[in-house]
Amino acid sequence: PPRLFPDLDRRLEEYPLPDSAYTGGVDEVKGSACPKCTEIRSQVQQLQREARALDSQCKARIDFHRCFALRIEAMMMEKR
């Protein structure tokens, strides 16, 4: 719900994001056959950094919603 957005934003800004082991299925390959290898490798590494950052943020969002769901469940059990 929209009323949770400030809490979620606070969670994403104030707490460390979980680690991401996301690789995108791309393994590190060393090569020098192509004059553009260095340039392409740096582009791939940049994309991997961005993907890991998005993955970490996604994990943090999932964790936030999971914790919130547990609080709702506990409240419902209490009201029974």
Residue, then its C-alpha position, 0 to 999 in steps of 0.5 A: p500500500p502507498r502508506l508503506f512507501p516512506d517506510l520502504d524508502r527509509r529501509l532502502e536508504e538507511y540500512p545496508l543492502p543485502d549482498s548480491a551474487y548475481t552474474g547474469g550468466v557472464d563469467e570473467v574471460k581474459g582475452s586480447a584477440c580483439p582491440k575492443c576487448t578492454e572496452i567491451r569488458s569494461q562495459v560488461q563489468q559496468l552492466q554487472r555492477e548495475a545488475r548487482a545493485l538492482d538485485s540487492q535492492c530487489k532483495a531488500r524490497i522482498d525482505f521488507h515486504r516479508c517482514f511486514a507480512l509477518r507483522i500482519e499475520a501476527m496481528m491477525m493471530e492476536k485478534r483471533 
